[in-house]
Amino acid sequence: MLVIIDDIQEGAILVFLPGWGDISEVNKILKRLVSPESVKIIPLHSLISTKEQRTVFKRPPSGVRKIVLSTNIAETRCVI
């Protein structure tokens, strides 16, 4: 199920997906559907470098909604 956000509010959306292929596919779909000025999409997976994984902790600019596409790595591994 895909929900399109048309009323940007504070906070982030965390989407759990089964694996890297699903993360990549949903990332492509979202990039076609939403404006990069209104949404920051962050893929999160163990195959991504630690440096890139850290971007998940950065707060987006005001008015930009953060969407994190992840497997359960978000529950088990947190690199600060």
mmCIF file of the N, C-alpha and C atoms, coordinates in Angstrom:
data_MODEL
# 
_entry.id   MODEL 
# 
loop_
_atom_site.group_PDB 
_atom_site.id 
_atom_site.type_symbol 
_atom_site.label_atom_id 
_atom_site.label_alt_id 
_atom_site.label_comp_id 
_atom_site.label_asym_id 
_atom_site.label_entity_id 
_atom_site.label_seq_id 
_atom_site.pdbx_PDB_ins_code 
_atom_site.Cartn_x 
_atom_site.Cartn_y 
_atom_site.Cartn_z 
_atom_site.occupancy 
_atom_site.B_iso_or_equiv 
_atom_site.pdbx_formal_charge 
_atom_site.auth_seq_id 
_atom_site.auth_comp_id 
_atom_site.auth_asym_id 
_atom_site.auth_atom_id 
_atom_site.pdbx_PDB_model_num 
ATOM 1   N N  . MET A 1 1  ? 0.848  -1.175 0.000  1.00 0.00 ? 1  MET A N  1 
ATOM 2   C CA . MET A 1 1  ? 0.000  0.000  0.000  1.00 0.00 ? 1  MET A CA 1 
ATOM 3   C C  . MET A 1 1  ? 0.887  1.230  0.000  1.00 0.00 ? 1  MET A C  1 
ATOM 4   N N  . LEU A 1 2  ? 0.566  2.187  -0.836 1.00 0.00 ? 2  LEU A N  1 
ATOM 5   C CA . LEU A 1 2  ? 1.335  3.418  -0.930 1.00 0.00 ? 2  LEU A CA 1 
ATOM 6   C C  . LEU A 1 2  ? 0.444  4.580  -0.546 1.00 0.00 ? 2  LEU A C  1 
ATOM 7   N N  . VAL A 1 3  ? 0.907  5.386  0.380  1.00 0.00 ? 3  VAL A N  1 
ATOM 8   C CA . VAL A 1 3  ? 0.152  6.551  0.827  1.00 0.00 ? 3  VAL A CA 1 
ATOM 9   C C  . VAL A 1 3  ? 0.896  7.791  0.370  1.00 0.00 ? 3  VAL A C  1 
ATOM 10  N N  . ILE A 1 4  ? 0.223  8.665  -0.327 1.00 0.00 ? 4  ILE A N  1 
ATOM 11  C CA . ILE A 1 4  ? 0.827  9.918  -0.770 1.00 0.00 ? 4  ILE A CA 1 
ATOM 12  C C  . ILE A 1 4  ? 0.522  10.991 0.270  1.00 0.00 ? 4  ILE A C  1 
ATOM 13  N N  . ILE A 1 5  ? 1.552  11.708 0.659  1.00 0.00 ? 5  ILE A N  1 
ATOM 14  C CA . ILE A 1 5  ? 1.406  12.741 1.669  1.00 0.00 ? 5  ILE A CA 1 
ATOM 15  C C  . ILE A 1 5  ? 1.189  14.069 0.971  1.00 0.00 ? 5  ILE A C  1 
ATOM 16  N N  . ASP A 1 6  ? 0.045  14.678 1.210  1.00 0.00 ? 6  ASP A N  1 
ATOM 17  C CA . ASP A 1 6  ? -0.204 15.970 0.573  1.00 0.00 ? 6  ASP A CA 1 
ATOM 18  C C  . ASP A 1 6  ? -0.236 17.100 1.584  1.00 0.00 ? 6  ASP A C  1 
ATOM 19  N N  . ASP A 1 7  ? -0.078 16.802 2.861  1.00 0.00 ? 7  ASP A N  1 
ATOM 20  C CA . ASP A 1 7  ? -0.057 17.817 3.904  1.00 0.00 ? 7  ASP A CA 1 
ATOM 21  C C  . ASP A 1 7  ? 1.184  17.586 4.754  1.00 0.00 ? 7  ASP A C  1 
ATOM 22  N N  . ILE A 1 8  ? 2.276  18.250 4.407  1.00 0.00 ? 8  ILE A N  1 
ATOM 23  C CA . ILE A 1 8  ? 3.540  18.042 5.097  1.00 0.00 ? 8  ILE A CA 1 
ATOM 24  C C  . ILE A 1 8  ? 3.445  18.552 6.526  1.00 0.00 ? 8  ILE A C  1 
ATOM 25  N N  . GLN A 1 9  ? 3.808  17.689 7.450  1.00 0.00 ? 9  GLN A N  1 
ATOM 26  C CA . GLN A 1 9  ? 3.858  18.039 8.855  1.00 0.00 ? 9  GLN A CA 1 
ATOM 27  C C  . GLN A 1 9  ? 5.212  17.633 9.392  1.00 0.00 ? 9  GLN A C  1 
ATOM 28  N N  . GLU A 1 10 ? 5.469  17.964 10.645 1.00 0.00 ? 10 GLU A N  1 
ATOM 29  C CA . GLU A 1 10 ? 6.723  17.585 11.279 1.00 0.00 ? 10 GLU A CA 1 
ATOM 30  C C  . GLU A 1 10 ? 6.785  16.070 11.465 1.00 0.00 ? 10 GLU A C  1 
ATOM 31  N N  . GLY A 1 11 ? 7.989  15.549 11.554 1.00 0.00 ? 11 GLY A N  1 
ATOM 32  C CA . GLY A 1 11 ? 8.167  14.130 11.823 1.00 0.00 ? 11 GLY A CA 1 
ATOM 33  C C  . GLY A 1 11 ? 8.643  13.370 10.604 1.00 0.00 ? 11 GLY A C  1 
ATOM 34  N N  . ALA A 1 12 ? 8.919  12.103 10.839 1.00 0.00 ? 12 ALA A N  1 
ATOM 35  C CA . ALA A 1 12 ? 9.424  11.235 9.784  1.00 0.00 ? 12 ALA A CA 1 
ATOM 36  C C  . ALA A 1 12 ? 8.512  10.031 9.637  1.00 0.00 ? 12 ALA A C  1 
ATOM 37  N N  . ILE A 1 13 ? 8.659  9.366  8.502  1.00 0.00 ? 13 ILE A N  1 
ATOM 38  C CA . ILE A 1 13 ? 7.908  8.143  8.229  1.00 0.00 ? 13 ILE A CA 1 
ATOM 39  C C  . ILE A 1 13 ? 8.932  7.032  8.065  1.00 0.00 ? 13 ILE A C  1 
ATOM 40  N N  . LEU A 1 14 ? 8.745  5.934  8.794  1.00 0.00 ? 14 LEU A N  1 
ATOM 41  C CA . LEU A 1 14 ? 9.632  4.781  8.699  1.00 0.00 ? 14 LEU A CA 1 
ATOM 42  C C  . LEU A 1 14 ? 8.863  3.652  8.035  1.00 0.00 ? 14 LEU A C  1 
ATOM 43  N N  . VAL A 1 15 ? 9.406  3.174  6.903  1.00 0.00 ? 15 VAL A N  1 
ATOM 44  C CA . VAL A 1 15 ? 8.764  2.110  6.137  1.00 0.00 ? 15 VAL A CA 1 
ATOM 45  C C  . VAL A 1 15 ? 9.653  0.877  6.195  1.00 0.00 ? 15 VAL A C  1 
ATOM 46  N N  . PHE A 1 16 ? 9.139  -0.223 6.754  1.00 0.00 ? 16 PHE A N  1 
ATOM 47  C CA . PHE A 1 16 ? 9.889  -1.475 6.783  1.00 0.00 ? 16 PHE A CA 1 
ATOM 48  C C  . PHE A 1 16 ? 9.560  -2.287 5.534  1.00 0.00 ? 16 PHE A C  1 
ATOM 49  N N  . LEU A 1 17 ? 10.617 -2.761 4.861  1.00 0.00 ? 17 LEU A N  1 
ATOM 50  C CA . LEU A 1 17 ? 10.480 -3.552 3.646  1.00 0.00 ? 17 LEU A CA 1 
ATOM 51  C C  . LEU A 1 17 ? 11.326 -4.822 3.785  1.00 0.00 ? 17 LEU A C  1 
ATOM 52  N N  . PRO A 1 18 ? 11.000 -5.875 3.041  1.00 0.00 ? 18 PRO A N  1 
ATOM 53  C CA . PRO A 1 18 ? 11.685 -7.165 3.220  1.00 0.00 ? 18 PRO A CA 1 
ATOM 54  C C  . PRO A 1 18 ? 13.170 -7.179 2.874  1.00 0.00 ? 18 PRO A C  1 
ATOM 55  N N  . GLY A 1 19 ? 13.593 -6.408 1.889  1.00 0.00 ? 19 GLY A N  1 
ATOM 56  C CA . GLY A 1 19 ? 14.999 -6.482 1.483  1.00 0.00 ? 19 GLY A CA 1 
ATOM 57  C C  . GLY A 1 19 ? 15.418 -5.322 0.601  1.00 0.00 ? 19 GLY A C  1 
ATOM 58  N N  . TRP A 1 20 ? 16.696 -5.374 0.175  1.00 0.00 ? 20 TRP A N  1 
ATOM 59  C CA . TRP A 1 20 ? 17.265 -4.287 -0.617 1.00 0.00 ? 20 TRP A CA 1 
ATOM 60  C C  . TRP A 1 20 ? 16.520 -4.062 -1.940 1.00 0.00 ? 20 TRP A C  1 
ATOM 61  N N  . GLY A 1 21 ? 16.097 -5.136 -2.594 1.00 0.00 ? 21 GLY A N  1 
ATOM 62  C CA . GLY A 1 21 ? 15.365 -4.982 -3.857 1.00 0.00 ? 21 GLY A CA 1 
ATOM 63  C C  . GLY A 1 21 ? 14.085 -4.191 -3.679 1.00 0.00 ? 21 GLY A C  1 
ATOM 64  N N  . ASP A 1 22 ? 13.363 -4.466 -2.609 1.00 0.00 ? 22 ASP A N  1 
ATOM 65  C CA . ASP A 1 22 ? 12.123 -3.742 -2.330 1.00 0.00 ? 22 ASP A CA 1 
ATOM 66  C C  . ASP A 1 22 ? 12.404 -2.282 -1.964 1.00 0.00 ? 22 ASP A C  1 
ATOM 67  N N  . ILE A 1 23 ? 13.464 -2.067 -1.181 1.00 0.00 ? 23 ILE A N  1 
ATOM 68  C CA . ILE A 1 23 ? 13.842 -0.696 -0.820 1.00 0.00 ? 23 ILE A CA 1 
ATOM 69  C C  . ILE A 1 23 ? 14.152 0.099  -2.082 1.00 0.00 ? 23 ILE A C  1 
ATOM 70  N N  . SER A 1 24 ? 14.935 -0.482 -2.980 1.00 0.00 ? 24 SER A N  1 
ATOM 71  C CA . SER A 1 24 ? 15.304 0.197  -4.228 1.00 0.00 ? 24 SER A CA 1 
ATOM 72  C C  . SER A 1 24 ? 14.082 0.503  -5.085 1.00 0.00 ? 24 SER A C  1 
ATOM 73  N N  . GLU A 1 25 ? 13.170 -0.458 -5.189 1.00 0.00 ? 25 GLU A N  1 
ATOM 74  C CA . GLU A 1 25 ? 11.980 -0.271 -6.021 1.00 0.00 ? 25 GLU A CA 1 
ATOM 75  C C  . GLU A 1 25 ? 11.066 0.812  -5.456 1.00 0.00 ? 25 GLU A C  1 
ATOM 76  N N  . VAL A 1 26 ? 10.807 0.780  -4.159 1.00 0.00 ? 26 VAL A N  1 
ATOM 77  C CA . VAL A 1 26 ? 9.954  1.802  -3.545 1.00 0.00 ? 26 VAL A CA 1 
ATOM 78  C C  . VAL A 1 26 ? 10.622 3.175  -3.641 1.00 0.00 ? 26 VAL A C  1 
ATOM 79  N N  . ASN A 1 27 ? 11.933 3.216  -3.493 1.00 0.00 ? 27 ASN A N  1 
ATOM 80  C CA . ASN A 1 27 ? 12.672 4.470  -3.636 1.00 0.00 ? 27 ASN A CA 1 
ATOM 81  C C  . ASN A 1 27 ? 12.448 5.070  -5.030 1.00 0.00 ? 27 ASN A C  1 
ATOM 82  N N  . LYS A 1 28 ? 12.571 4.250  -6.072 1.00 0.00 ? 28 LYS A N  1 
ATOM 83  C CA . LYS A 1 28 ? 12.345 4.717  -7.449 1.00 0.00 ? 28 LYS A CA 1 
ATOM 84  C C  . LYS A 1 28 ? 10.921 5.235  -7.633 1.00 0.00 ? 28 LYS A C  1 
ATOM 85  N N  . ILE A 1 29 ? 9.957  4.501  -7.105 1.00 0.00 ? 29 ILE A N  1 
ATOM 86  C CA . ILE A 1 29 ? 8.549  4.897  -7.240 1.00 0.00 ? 29 ILE A CA 1 
ATOM 87  C C  . ILE A 1 29 ? 8.303  6.231  -6.544 1.00 0.00 ? 29 ILE A C  1 
ATOM 88  N N  . LEU A 1 30 ? 8.771  6.355  -5.311 1.00 0.00 ? 30 LEU A N  1 
ATOM 89  C CA . LEU A 1 30 ? 8.551  7.596  -4.564 1.00 0.00 ? 30 LEU A CA 1 
ATOM 90  C C  . LEU A 1 30 ? 9.214  8.788  -5.245 1.00 0.00 ? 30 LEU A C  1 
ATOM 91  N N  . LYS A 1 31 ? 10.404 8.593  -5.788 1.00 0.00 ? 31 LYS A N  1 
ATOM 92  C CA . LYS A 1 31 ? 11.097 9.691  -6.464 1.00 0.00 ? 31 LYS A CA 1 
ATOM 93  C C  . LYS A 1 31 ? 10.320 10.193 -7.680 1.00 0.00 ? 31 LYS A C  1 
ATOM 94  N N  . ARG A 1 32 ? 9.539  9.297  -8.307 1.00 0.00 ? 32 ARG A N  1 
ATOM 95  C CA . ARG A 1 32 ? 8.709  9.715  -9.443 1.00 0.00 ? 32 ARG A CA 1 
ATOM 96  C C  . ARG A 1 32 ? 7.439  10.435 -8.979 1.00 0.00 ? 32 ARG A C  1 
ATOM 97  N N  . LEU A 1 33 ? 6.989  10.134 -7.760 1.00 0.00 ? 33 LEU A N  1 
ATOM 98  C CA . LEU A 1 33 ? 5.694  10.635 -7.298 1.00 0.00 ? 33 LEU A CA 1 
ATOM 99  C C  . LEU A 1 33 ? 5.747  11.887 -6.434 1.00 0.00 ? 33 LEU A C  1 
ATOM 100 N N  . VAL A 1 34 ? 6.864  12.121 -5.768 1.00 0.00 ? 34 VAL A N  1 
ATOM 101 C CA . VAL A 1 34 ? 6.928  13.251 -4.840 1.00 0.00 ? 34 VAL A CA 1 
ATOM 102 C C  . VAL A 1 34 ? 8.021  14.223 -5.236 1.00 0.00 ? 34 VAL A C  1 
ATOM 103 N N  . SER A 1 35 ? 7.850  15.452 -4.806 1.00 0.00 ? 35 SER A N  1 
ATOM 104 C CA . SER A 1 35 ? 8.808  16.505 -5.096 1.00 0.00 ? 35 SER A CA 1 
ATOM 105 C C  . SER A 1 35 ? 9.993  16.419 -4.135 1.00 0.00 ? 35 SER A C  1 
ATOM 106 N N  . PRO A 1 36 ? 11.233 16.500 -4.651 1.00 0.00 ? 36 PRO A N  1 
ATOM 107 C CA . PRO A 1 36 ? 12.396 16.451 -3.762 1.00 0.00 ? 36 PRO A CA 1 
ATOM 108 C C  . PRO A 1 36 ? 12.462 17.655 -2.815 1.00 0.00 ? 36 PRO A C  1 
ATOM 109 N N  . GLU A 1 37 ? 11.736 18.702 -3.129 1.00 0.00 ? 37 GLU A N  1 
ATOM 110 C CA . GLU A 1 37 ? 11.691 19.877 -2.257 1.00 0.00 ? 37 GLU A CA 1 
ATOM 111 C C  . GLU A 1 37 ? 10.803 19.639 -1.037 1.00 0.00 ? 37 GLU A C  1 
ATOM 112 N N  . SER A 1 38 ? 9.906  18.657 -1.115 1.00 0.00 ? 38 SER A N  1 
ATOM 113 C CA . SER A 1 38 ? 8.974  18.420 -0.013 1.00 0.00 ? 38 SER A CA 1 
ATOM 114 C C  . SER A 1 38 ? 9.250  17.136 0.765  1.00 0.00 ? 38 SER A C  1 
ATOM 115 N N  . VAL A 1 39 ? 10.049 16.233 0.180  1.00 0.00 ? 39 VAL A N  1 
ATOM 116 C CA . VAL A 1 39 ? 10.293 14.943 0.822  1.00 0.00 ? 39 VAL A CA 1 
ATOM 117 C C  . VAL A 1 39 ? 11.758 14.543 0.644  1.00 0.00 ? 39 VAL A C  1 
ATOM 118 N N  . LYS A 1 40 ? 12.384 14.099 1.730  1.00 0.00 ? 40 LYS A N  1 
ATOM 119 C CA . LYS A 1 40 ? 13.740 13.552 1.689  1.00 0.00 ? 40 LYS A CA 1 
ATOM 120 C C  . LYS A 1 40 ? 13.613 12.041 1.897  1.00 0.00 ? 40 LYS A C  1 
ATOM 121 N N  . ILE A 1 41 ? 13.970 11.257 0.875  1.00 0.00 ? 41 ILE A N  1 
ATOM 122 C CA . ILE A 1 41 ? 13.863 9.801  0.942  1.00 0.00 ? 41 ILE A CA 1 
ATOM 123 C C  . ILE A 1 41 ? 15.240 9.242  1.290  1.00 0.00 ? 41 ILE A C  1 
ATOM 124 N N  . ILE A 1 42 ? 15.275 8.405  2.334  1.00 0.00 ? 42 ILE A N  1 
ATOM 125 C CA . ILE A 1 42 ? 16.542 7.839  2.788  1.00 0.00 ? 42 ILE A CA 1 
ATOM 126 C C  . ILE A 1 42 ? 16.458 6.318  2.798  1.00 0.00 ? 42 ILE A C  1 
ATOM 127 N N  . PRO A 1 43 ? 17.132 5.641  1.851  1.00 0.00 ? 43 PRO A N  1 
ATOM 128 C CA . PRO A 1 43 ? 17.224 4.188  1.908  1.00 0.00 ? 43 PRO A CA 1 
ATOM 129 C C  . PRO A 1 43 ? 18.180 3.798  3.038  1.00 0.00 ? 43 PRO A C  1 
ATOM 130 N N  . LEU A 1 44 ? 17.834 2.774  3.807  1.00 0.00 ? 44 LEU A N  1 
ATOM 131 C CA . LEU A 1 44 ? 18.671 2.338  4.922  1.00 0.00 ? 44 LEU A CA 1 
ATOM 132 C C  . LEU A 1 44 ? 18.775 0.817  4.895  1.00 0.00 ? 44 LEU A C  1 
ATOM 133 N N  . HIS A 1 45 ? 20.012 0.330  4.718  1.00 0.00 ? 45 HIS A N  1 
ATOM 134 C CA . HIS A 1 45 ? 20.243 -1.113 4.627  1.00 0.00 ? 45 HIS A CA 1 
ATOM 135 C C  . HIS A 1 45 ? 21.692 -1.376 5.005  1.00 0.00 ? 45 HIS A C  1 
ATOM 136 N N  . SER A 1 46 ? 21.991 -2.580 5.443  1.00 0.00 ? 46 SER A N  1 
ATOM 137 C CA . SER A 1 46 ? 23.361 -2.919 5.852  1.00 0.00 ? 46 SER A CA 1 
ATOM 138 C C  . SER A 1 46 ? 24.357 -2.845 4.699  1.00 0.00 ? 46 SER A C  1 
ATOM 139 N N  . LEU A 1 47 ? 23.889 -2.892 3.461  1.00 0.00 ? 47 LEU A N  1 
ATOM 140 C CA . LEU A 1 47 ? 24.779 -2.779 2.308  1.00 0.00 ? 47 LEU A CA 1 
ATOM 141 C C  . LEU A 1 47 ? 25.260 -1.347 2.075  1.00 0.00 ? 47 LEU A C  1 
ATOM 142 N N  . ILE A 1 48 ? 24.608 -0.399 2.722  1.00 0.00 ? 48 ILE A N  1 
ATOM 143 C CA . ILE A 1 48 ? 24.965 1.016  2.583  1.00 0.00 ? 48 ILE A CA 1 
ATOM 144 C C  . ILE A 1 48 ? 26.077 1.333  3.572  1.00 0.00 ? 48 ILE A C  1 
ATOM 145 N N  . SER A 1 49 ? 27.006 2.190  3.165  1.00 0.00 ? 49 SER A N  1 
ATOM 146 C CA . SER A 1 49 ? 28.139 2.525  4.036  1.00 0.00 ? 49 SER A CA 1 
ATOM 147 C C  . SER A 1 49 ? 27.655 3.169  5.341  1.00 0.00 ? 49 SER A C  1 
ATOM 148 N N  . THR A 1 50 ? 28.482 3.041  6.366  1.00 0.00 ? 50 THR A N  1 
ATOM 149 C CA . THR A 1 50 ? 28.157 3.630  7.671  1.00 0.00 ? 50 THR A CA 1 
ATOM 150 C C  . THR A 1 50 ? 27.956 5.130  7.539  1.00 0.00 ? 50 THR A C  1 
ATOM 151 N N  . LYS A 1 51 ? 28.773 5.785  6.734  1.00 0.00 ? 51 LYS A N  1 
ATOM 152 C CA . LYS A 1 51 ? 28.647 7.239  6.534  1.00 0.00 ? 51 LYS A CA 1 
ATOM 153 C C  . LYS A 1 51 ? 27.264 7.585  5.970  1.00 0.00 ? 51 LYS A C  1 
ATOM 154 N N  . GLU A 1 52 ? 26.825 6.840  4.970  1.00 0.00 ? 52 GLU A N  1 
ATOM 155 C CA . GLU A 1 52 ? 25.511 7.080  4.387  1.00 0.00 ? 52 GLU A CA 1 
ATOM 156 C C  . GLU A 1 52 ? 24.389 6.750  5.372  1.00 0.00 ? 52 GLU A C  1 
ATOM 157 N N  . GLN A 1 53 ? 24.592 5.703  6.187  1.00 0.00 ? 53 GLN A N  1 
ATOM 158 C CA . GLN A 1 53 ? 23.586 5.344  7.176  1.00 0.00 ? 53 GLN A CA 1 
ATOM 159 C C  . GLN A 1 53 ? 23.367 6.475  8.184  1.00 0.00 ? 53 GLN A C  1 
ATOM 160 N N  . ARG A 1 54 ? 24.398 7.220  8.484  1.00 0.00 ? 54 ARG A N  1 
ATOM 161 C CA . ARG A 1 54 ? 24.293 8.307  9.466  1.00 0.00 ? 54 ARG A CA 1 
ATOM 162 C C  . ARG A 1 54 ? 23.360 9.422  9.011  1.00 0.00 ? 54 ARG A C  1 
ATOM 163 N N  . THR A 1 55 ? 23.136 9.539  7.708  1.00 0.00 ? 55 THR A N  1 
ATOM 164 C CA . THR A 1 55 ? 22.249 10.607 7.229  1.00 0.00 ? 55 THR A CA 1 
ATOM 165 C C  . THR A 1 55 ? 20.839 10.453 7.774  1.00 0.00 ? 55 THR A C  1 
ATOM 166 N N  . VAL A 1 56 ? 20.473 9.254  8.219  1.00 0.00 ? 56 VAL A N  1 
ATOM 167 C CA . VAL A 1 56 ? 19.142 9.028  8.759  1.00 0.00 ? 56 VAL A CA 1 
ATOM 168 C C  . VAL A 1 56 ? 18.904 9.867  10.017 1.00 0.00 ? 56 VAL A C  1 
ATOM 169 N N  . PHE A 1 57 ? 19.982 10.246 10.719 1.00 0.00 ? 57 PHE A N  1 
ATOM 170 C CA . PHE A 1 57 ? 19.840 11.014 11.957 1.00 0.00 ? 57 PHE A CA 1 
ATOM 171 C C  . PHE A 1 57 ? 19.770 12.521 11.737 1.00 0.00 ? 57 PHE A C  1 
ATOM 172 N N  . LYS A 1 58 ? 20.025 12.975 10.520 1.00 0.00 ? 58 LYS A N  1 
ATOM 173 C CA . LYS A 1 58 ? 19.991 14.416 10.243 1.00 0.00 ? 58 LYS A CA 1 
ATOM 174 C C  . LYS A 1 58 ? 18.552 14.895 10.074 1.00 0.00 ? 58 LYS A C  1 
ATOM 175 N N  . ARG A 1 59 ? 18.243 16.002 10.692 1.00 0.00 ? 59 ARG A N  1 
ATOM 176 C CA . ARG A 1 59 ? 16.909 16.587 10.585 1.00 0.00 ? 59 ARG A CA 1 
ATOM 177 C C  . ARG A 1 59 ? 16.792 17.299 9.226  1.00 0.00 ? 59 ARG A C  1 
ATOM 178 N N  . PRO A 1 60 ? 15.722 17.038 8.494  1.00 0.00 ? 60 PRO A N  1 
ATOM 179 C CA . PRO A 1 60 ? 15.548 17.719 7.207  1.00 0.00 ? 60 PRO A CA 1 
ATOM 180 C C  . PRO A 1 60 ? 15.174 19.181 7.432  1.00 0.00 ? 60 PRO A C  1 
ATOM 181 N N  . PRO A 1 61 ? 15.300 20.002 6.406  1.00 0.00 ? 61 PRO A N  1 
ATOM 182 C CA . PRO A 1 61 ? 14.894 21.405 6.529  1.00 0.00 ? 61 PRO A CA 1 
ATOM 183 C C  . PRO A 1 61 ? 13.405 21.519 6.872  1.00 0.00 ? 61 PRO A C  1 
ATOM 184 N N  . SER A 1 62 ? 13.037 22.639 7.417  1.00 0.00 ? 62 SER A N  1 
ATOM 185 C CA . SER A 1 62 ? 11.637 22.890 7.755  1.00 0.00 ? 62 SER A CA 1 
ATOM 186 C C  . SER A 1 62 ? 10.750 22.717 6.524  1.00 0.00 ? 62 SER A C  1 
ATOM 187 N N  . GLY A 1 63 ? 9.634  22.025 6.693  1.00 0.00 ? 63 GLY A N  1 
ATOM 188 C CA . GLY A 1 63 ? 8.702  21.810 5.591  1.00 0.00 ? 63 GLY A CA 1 
ATOM 189 C C  . GLY A 1 63 ? 9.017  20.598 4.739  1.00 0.00 ? 63 GLY A C  1 
ATOM 190 N N  . VAL A 1 64 ? 10.092 19.876 5.067  1.00 0.00 ? 64 VAL A N  1 
ATOM 191 C CA . VAL A 1 64 ? 10.477 18.687 4.308  1.00 0.00 ? 64 VAL A CA 1 
ATOM 192 C C  . VAL A 1 64 ? 10.236 17.460 5.183  1.00 0.00 ? 64 VAL A C  1 
ATOM 193 N N  . ARG A 1 65 ? 9.487  16.501 4.671  1.00 0.00 ? 65 ARG A N  1 
ATOM 194 C CA . ARG A 1 65 ? 9.187  15.264 5.391  1.00 0.00 ? 65 ARG A CA 1 
ATOM 195 C C  . ARG A 1 65 ? 10.253 14.238 5.063  1.00 0.00 ? 65 ARG A C  1 
ATOM 196 N N  . LYS A 1 66 ? 10.779 13.563 6.069  1.00 0.00 ? 66 LYS A N  1 
ATOM 197 C CA . LYS A 1 66 ? 11.782 12.509 5.877  1.00 0.00 ? 66 LYS A CA 1 
ATOM 198 C C  . LYS A 1 66 ? 11.063 11.163 5.819  1.00 0.00 ? 66 LYS A C  1 
ATOM 199 N N  . ILE A 1 67 ? 11.380 10.375 4.780  1.00 0.00 ? 67 ILE A N  1 
ATOM 200 C CA . ILE A 1 67 ? 10.857 9.014  4.650  1.00 0.00 ? 67 ILE A CA 1 
ATOM 201 C C  . ILE A 1 67 ? 12.049 8.072  4.634  1.00 0.00 ? 67 ILE A C  1 
ATOM 202 N N  . VAL A 1 68 ? 12.096 7.154  5.602  1.00 0.00 ? 68 VAL A N  1 
ATOM 203 C CA . VAL A 1 68 ? 13.182 6.185  5.707  1.00 0.00 ? 68 VAL A CA 1 
ATOM 204 C C  . VAL A 1 68 ? 12.659 4.835  5.224  1.00 0.00 ? 68 VAL A C  1 
ATOM 205 N N  . LEU A 1 69 ? 13.324 4.281  4.214  1.00 0.00 ? 69 LEU A N  1 
ATOM 206 C CA . LEU A 1 69 ? 12.978 2.968  3.669  1.00 0.00 ? 69 LEU A CA 1 
ATOM 207 C C  . LEU A 1 69 ? 14.000 1.982  4.198  1.00 0.00 ? 69 LEU A C  1 
ATOM 208 N N  . SER A 1 70 ? 13.564 1.009  4.995  1.00 0.00 ? 70 SER A N  1 
ATOM 209 C CA . SER A 1 70 ? 14.506 0.160  5.706  1.00 0.00 ? 70 SER A CA 1 
ATOM 210 C C  . SER A 1 70 ? 14.006 -1.260 5.881  1.00 0.00 ? 70 SER A C  1 
ATOM 211 N N  . THR A 1 71 ? 14.954 -2.170 6.090  1.00 0.00 ? 71 THR A N  1 
ATOM 212 C CA . THR A 1 71 ? 14.618 -3.485 6.617  1.00 0.00 ? 71 THR A CA 1 
ATOM 213 C C  . THR A 1 71 ? 14.650 -3.334 8.127  1.00 0.00 ? 71 THR A C  1 
ATOM 214 N N  . ASN A 1 72 ? 14.607 -4.417 8.850  1.00 0.00 ? 72 ASN A N  1 
ATOM 215 C CA . ASN A 1 72 ? 14.621 -4.301 10.302 1.00 0.00 ? 72 ASN A CA 1 
ATOM 216 C C  . ASN A 1 72 ? 15.986 -3.910 10.858 1.00 0.00 ? 72 ASN A C  1 
ATOM 217 N N  . ILE A 1 73 ? 16.925 -3.512 9.998  1.00 0.00 ? 73 ILE A N  1 
ATOM 218 C CA . ILE A 1 73 ? 18.205 -2.969 10.457 1.00 0.00 ? 73 ILE A CA 1 
ATOM 219 C C  . ILE A 1 73 ? 17.965 -1.789 11.396 1.00 0.00 ? 73 ILE A C  1 
ATOM 220 N N  . ALA A 1 74 ? 16.896 -1.056 11.156 1.00 0.00 ? 74 ALA A N  1 
ATOM 221 C CA . ALA A 1 74 ? 16.597 0.106  11.995 1.00 0.00 ? 74 ALA A CA 1 
ATOM 222 C C  . ALA A 1 74 ? 16.305 -0.307 13.430 1.00 0.00 ? 74 ALA A C  1 
ATOM 223 N N  . GLU A 1 75 ? 15.894 -1.527 13.619 1.00 0.00 ? 75 GLU A N  1 
ATOM 224 C CA . GLU A 1 75 ? 15.610 -2.029 14.964 1.00 0.00 ? 75 GLU A CA 1 
ATOM 225 C C  . GLU A 1 75 ? 16.832 -2.662 15.608 1.00 0.00 ? 75 GLU A C  1 
ATOM 226 N N  . THR A 1 76 ? 17.772 -3.155 14.800 1.00 0.00 ? 76 THR A N  1 
ATOM 227 C CA . THR A 1 76 ? 18.856 -3.966 15.343 1.00 0.00 ? 76 THR A CA 1 
ATOM 228 C C  . THR A 1 76 ? 20.220 -3.313 15.302 1.00 0.00 ? 76 THR A C  1 
ATOM 229 N N  . ARG A 1 77 ? 20.407 -2.307 14.467 1.00 0.00 ? 77 ARG A N  1 
ATOM 230 C CA . ARG A 1 77 ? 21.743 -1.720 14.307 1.00 0.00 ? 77 ARG A CA 1 
ATOM 231 C C  . ARG A 1 77 ? 21.615 -0.215 14.244 1.00 0.00 ? 77 ARG A C  1 
ATOM 232 N N  . CYS A 1 78 ? 22.245 0.443  15.150 1.00 0.00 ? 78 CYS A N  1 
ATOM 233 C CA . CYS A 1 78 ? 22.218 1.895  15.172 1.00 0.00 ? 78 CYS A CA 1 
ATOM 234 C C  . CYS A 1 78 ? 23.643 2.398  15.313 1.00 0.00 ? 78 CYS A C  1 
ATOM 235 N N  . VAL A 1 79 ? 24.157 3.041  14.275 1.00 0.00 ? 79 VAL A N  1 
ATOM 236 C CA . VAL A 1 79 ? 25.521 3.563  14.293 1.00 0.00 ? 79 VAL A CA 1 
ATOM 237 C C  . VAL A 1 79 ? 25.439 5.059  14.524 1.00 0.00 ? 79 VAL A C  1 
ATOM 238 N N  . ILE A 1 80 ? 26.052 5.526  15.583 1.00 0.00 ? 80 ILE A N  1 
ATOM 239 C CA . ILE A 1 80 ? 26.002 6.963  15.901 1.00 0.00 ? 80 ILE A CA 1 
ATOM 240 C C  . ILE A 1 80 ? 27.372 7.564  15.733 1.00 0.00 ? 80 ILE A C  1 
# 
